[in-house]
């Protein structure tokens, strides 16, 4: 429905063509009601009941008596008052009907606008198959027109610090399932972040700066099919495997060890410590400080 031009009539709005129709109708009704009159009524048309007798006036001459005029004026006044009451009733009912019609149209317009708004926000849902779901993908509609939110279930597993491997036995305790959340609008990728499985809050890790800091990694700016979003999630998971100490956002993420503790469990540090422990020897007593070594001693200096 295309909105027309509105005018004001008795406190409510009507479309211009309906306003004219209503005005013409009321004029016609008013004209008809005003046409009723007893001014031209002659006495021959009037009867009077006196008890059980009915008297009928008859014209005996063309002379108009004052009594005739008085009776006609009285009846004319009564009839005019009645016509006025009828006009008021019709006018009230007519306006009530028009108000009801306008309210119905306003409600229709409101619901039509709600439907149009929903259609504007509606985004065609992509064809996500069972195979995509097996690979951890699920989707929901976003709040903005054309927006879709993708959730890809992945694992947070830091394996290196600045490219140096962490001791597996230590870090495996902190392996955590997460969501990689990707927001798209139509075919544009608007953002990528990591989320907790429960509650979907931002997942706290060493590069979580609300939202995530991805360093030099640049995710694809567009997508064509759901596999493109799964690929972005795979890349994000791989980026998080390395902790870059040059761009740390949180040194003590919730649920993860301090960065300083993590650095003590680098594989090369652990291996060096284990090696040092294996080659350590017991240093002999300092026997030569007070004299020579006896023949029974097995140590030679």
C-alpha positions as CSV (number, residue, x, y, z in Angstrom):
1,X,0.0,0.0,0.0
2,X,1.4,3.3,-1.0
3,X,0.7,6.1,1.6
4,X,-1.4,8.9,0.3
5,X,-1.7,12.6,1.3
6,X,-3.4,13.0,4.6
7,X,-5.6,15.8,5.9
8,X,-7.1,16.4,9.3
9,X,-10.8,16.0,9.9
10,X,-12.4,16.2,13.4
11,X,-9.3,15.1,15.2
12,X,-8.2,12.2,13.0
13,X,-6.5,11.7,9.7
14,X,-8.2,10.6,6.5
15,X,-6.8,10.2,3.0
16,X,-7.7,13.0,0.8
17,X,-10.1,11.0,-1.5
18,X,-11.9,9.4,1.5
19,X,-12.2,12.9,3.1
20,X,-14.1,14.1,0.0
21,X,-16.3,11.0,-0.2
22,X,-17.2,11.5,3.5
23,X,-17.9,15.2,3.0
24,X,-20.1,14.6,0.0
25,X,-22.1,11.9,1.8
26,X,-22.7,14.1,4.8
27,X,-23.8,17.0,2.6
28,X,-26.3,14.7,0.8
29,X,-27.7,13.4,4.1
30,X,-28.0,16.9,5.5
31,X,-29.7,18.2,2.4
32,X,-32.2,15.4,2.5
33,X,-33.0,16.0,6.2
34,X,-33.4,19.7,5.7
35,X,-35.9,19.1,2.9
36,X,-38.5,17.9,5.5
37,X,-40.8,20.8,6.5
38,X,-44.4,21.6,7.5
39,X,-44.3,25.1,6.1
40,X,-46.4,24.1,3.1
41,X,-48.7,21.8,5.0
42,X,-52.4,22.8,4.8
43,X,-55.0,22.2,7.5
44,X,-56.6,19.5,5.3
45,X,-53.7,17.4,6.0
46,X,-54.0,17.7,9.8
47,X,-56.3,15.7,12.1
48,X,-56.9,16.2,15.8
49,X,-58.0,13.5,18.2
50,X,-60.4,14.8,20.9
51,X,-61.1,11.9,23.3
52,X,-62.4,9.1,21.1
53,X,-63.3,11.4,18.3
54,X,-61.0,12.4,15.4
55,X,-61.5,15.8,13.9
56,X,-60.2,16.6,10.4
57,X,-59.4,20.0,9.2
58,X,-60.8,21.0,5.8
59,X,-60.2,24.0,3.7
60,X,-63.2,26.2,3.5
61,X,-61.5,29.4,2.3
62,X,-58.1,30.6,1.1
63,X,-58.0,33.0,4.1
64,X,-55.1,32.1,6.3
65,X,-55.9,32.3,10.0
66,X,-53.3,33.0,12.6
67,X,-54.2,29.7,14.3
68,X,-53.2,27.7,11.2
69,X,-49.9,29.5,11.0
70,X,-49.3,28.9,14.7
71,X,-49.9,25.2,14.4
72,X,-47.6,24.9,11.4
73,X,-44.8,26.8,13.1
74,X,-45.1,24.6,16.1
75,X,-45.0,21.4,14.1
76,X,-42.2,22.9,12.0
77,X,-40.1,23.6,15.1
78,X,-40.7,20.1,16.5
79,X,-39.8,18.5,13.2
80,X,-36.7,20.7,12.8
81,X,-35.5,19.7,16.3
82,X,-36.0,16.1,15.5
83,X,-34.1,16.4,12.2
84,X,-31.3,18.1,14.1
85,X,-31.1,15.2,16.5
86,X,-31.1,12.7,13.6
87,X,-28.4,14.7,11.9
88,X,-26.2,14.6,15.1
89,X,-26.8,10.9,15.5
90,X,-25.9,10.2,11.9
91,X,-22.9,12.5,12.0
92,X,-21.6,10.8,15.2
93,X,-22.1,7.3,13.9
94,X,-20.6,8.2,10.6
95,X,-17.5,9.7,12.2
96,X,-17.2,6.7,14.5
97,X,-17.2,4.4,11.5
98,X,-14.6,6.5,9.8
99,X,-12.4,6.5,12.9
100,X,-12.7,2.7,13.1
101,X,-11.8,2.5,9.5
102,X,-8.8,4.7,10.0
103,X,-7.7,2.7,13.0
104,X,-7.9,-0.5,10.9
105,X,-5.8,1.1,8.2
106,X,-3.3,2.3,10.7
107,X,-2.9,-1.1,12.2
108,X,-2.6,-2.6,8.7
109,X,0.1,-0.1,7.8
110,X,1.9,-0.8,11.1
111,X,1.9,-4.6,10.4
112,X,2.9,-4.0,6.8
113,X,5.9,-1.9,8.0
114,X,6.9,-4.6,10.5
115,X,6.8,-7.2,7.7
116,X,8.9,-4.9,5.4
117,X,11.5,-4.4,8.2
118,X,11.7,-8.2,8.6
119,X,12.2,-8.7,4.9
120,X,14.9,-6.1,4.9
121,X,16.7,-7.8,7.7
122,X,16.2,-11.3,6.2
123,X,19.4,-12.8,4.8
124,X,19.2,-15.9,2.6
125,X,20.6,-18.7,4.8
126,X,23.5,-20.6,3.1
127,X,23.3,-24.3,2.4
128,X,25.0,-25.7,5.4
129,X,25.1,-29.5,5.2
130,X,25.6,-32.4,7.7
131,X,29.1,-32.6,6.4
132,X,29.8,-29.0,7.4
133,X,28.2,-29.7,10.8
134,X,30.6,-32.7,11.3
135,X,33.5,-30.3,10.7
136,X,32.2,-28.1,13.6
137,X,30.2,-25.5,11.7
138,X,26.9,-24.0,12.9
139,X,25.2,-20.7,12.0
140,X,22.7,-18.2,13.3
141,X,21.1,-15.0,11.9
142,X,22.6,-11.7,13.1
143,X,20.8,-8.6,14.3
144,X,21.6,-6.5,11.3
145,X,20.2,-6.8,7.8
146,X,22.1,-9.4,5.8
147,X,24.2,-10.5,8.8
148,X,25.1,-14.1,9.6
149,X,27.2,-15.4,12.5
150,X,29.2,-18.5,12.0
151,X,30.5,-20.7,14.8
152,X,33.3,-23.2,14.0
153,X,34.3,-25.5,16.9
154,X,38.1,-25.7,17.1
155,X,40.8,-26.2,19.8
156,X,43.1,-23.7,21.5
157,X,46.5,-25.5,21.8
158,X,49.6,-23.2,22.1
159,X,52.6,-25.3,20.9
160,X,55.4,-22.7,20.6
161,X,56.7,-19.5,22.0
162,X,58.3,-17.4,19.3
163,X,58.6,-20.5,17.2
164,X,60.3,-22.6,20.0
165,X,58.4,-25.7,21.0
166,X,56.7,-26.0,24.4
167,X,57.0,-29.2,26.5
168,X,54.0,-31.3,25.5
169,X,53.6,-32.9,28.9
170,X,53.2,-29.4,30.4
171,X,51.0,-27.7,27.9
172,X,48.6,-30.5,27.2
173,X,46.8,-29.7,30.5
174,X,45.7,-26.4,28.9
175,X,44.3,-27.6,25.6
176,X,40.8,-26.1,25.4
177,X,37.9,-26.5,23.0
178,X,36.7,-23.1,21.7
179,X,34.5,-21.5,19.0
180,X,36.0,-19.4,16.2
181,X,33.2,-16.9,15.7
182,X,33.0,-15.3,12.2
183,X,30.6,-12.5,11.4
184,X,29.6,-11.9,7.8
185,X,27.3,-9.4,6.1
186,X,26.1,-10.6,2.7
187,X,29.4,-11.9,1.2
188,X,31.8,-9.8,3.3
189,X,33.7,-11.1,6.3
190,X,33.3,-8.4,9.1
191,X,35.2,-10.0,12.0
192,X,36.8,-13.1,13.5
193,X,37.1,-13.8,17.3
194,X,37.5,-16.7,19.7
195,X,34.7,-17.6,22.1
196,X,34.0,-19.8,25.0
197,X,31.7,-22.8,24.4
198,X,29.5,-21.9,27.3
199,X,28.1,-18.4,27.2
200,X,30.0,-17.3,24.0
201,X,32.1,-14.8,25.9
202,X,35.5,-13.8,24.5
203,X,38.0,-16.6,25.2
204,X,40.9,-15.3,27.3
205,X,44.3,-16.1,25.9
206,X,47.7,-14.3,25.5
207,X,46.6,-12.3,22.4
208,X,43.0,-11.5,23.6
209,X,42.7,-7.7,23.5
210,X,38.8,-7.6,23.3
211,X,38.6,-8.7,20.5
212,X,41.5,-10.9,19.4
213,X,44.7,-9.5,18.1
214,X,45.7,-11.5,15.0
215,X,49.1,-10.0,14.4
216,X,50.2,-10.1,10.8
217,X,47.5,-12.6,9.8
218,X,44.8,-11.2,7.6
219,X,41.7,-13.3,7.1
220,X,39.9,-13.4,3.8
221,X,37.6,-10.4,3.4
222,X,34.9,-12.2,1.3
223,X,33.4,-15.7,1.1
224,X,31.5,-17.7,-1.4
225,X,30.6,-21.0,0.3
226,X,30.6,-22.4,3.9
227,X,33.9,-24.1,3.3
228,X,35.5,-20.6,3.1
229,X,34.5,-19.9,6.7
230,X,35.8,-23.3,7.8
231,X,39.1,-22.5,6.2
232,X,39.3,-19.1,8.1
233,X,38.7,-21.0,11.4
234,X,41.5,-23.4,10.5
235,X,43.8,-20.6,9.9
236,X,42.9,-18.8,13.1
237,X,43.5,-22.0,15.0
238,X,47.0,-22.4,13.4
239,X,47.8,-18.7,14.2
240,X,47.0,-19.3,17.9
241,X,49.4,-22.2,18.1
242,X,52.3,-19.8,18.4
243,X,52.7,-17.2,21.2
244,X,54.4,-14.1,19.9
245,X,56.1,-12.4,22.9
246,X,56.4,-9.2,20.8
247,X,52.6,-8.6,20.8
248,X,51.3,-10.0,24.1
249,X,48.0,-8.6,25.2
250,X,47.6,-10.6,28.5
251,X,50.5,-12.0,30.5
252,X,48.1,-13.9,32.9
253,X,45.0,-15.1,30.9
254,X,42.2,-16.6,32.9
255,X,42.7,-20.4,33.1
256,X,46.2,-20.3,31.5
257,X,49.6,-20.2,33.2
258,X,51.6,-16.9,33.4
259,X,53.7,-16.2,30.4
260,X,56.8,-16.4,32.6
261,X,55.8,-19.8,33.8
262,X,55.1,-20.9,30.2
263,X,58.6,-19.8,29.1
264,X,60.2,-22.1,31.7
265,X,58.6,-25.0,30.0
266,X,60.1,-24.5,26.6
267,X,61.3,-27.8,25.3
268,X,64.9,-26.6,24.9
269,X,64.9,-25.4,28.5
270,X,63.5,-28.7,29.8
271,X,65.9,-30.7,27.7
272,X,68.8,-28.6,29.0
273,X,67.7,-29.1,32.6
274,X,67.3,-32.8,32.2
275,X,70.8,-33.0,30.6
276,X,72.3,-31.0,33.4
277,X,70.8,-33.4,35.9
278,X,72.0,-36.5,34.1
279,X,75.7,-35.3,33.9
280,X,76.0,-34.0,37.4
281,X,78.6,-35.7,39.6
282,X,79.5,-35.9,43.2
283,X,82.5,-33.6,43.9
284,X,85.2,-35.5,46.1
285,X,86.1,-34.3,49.5
286,X,89.0,-31.8,49.4
287,X,91.6,-34.2,50.8
288,X,94.6,-32.4,49.6
289,X,94.0,-29.2,51.5
290,X,95.7,-30.5,54.7
291,X,98.2,-33.0,53.3
292,X,98.9,-35.7,50.7
293,X,96.4,-38.3,49.6
294,X,96.8,-41.7,51.1
295,X,97.4,-44.8,49.1
296,X,93.9,-46.2,50.0
297,X,92.2,-43.2,48.2
298,X,90.8,-44.1,44.9
299,X,90.8,-40.4,43.6
300,X,93.8,-39.1,41.8
301,X,94.4,-35.4,41.6
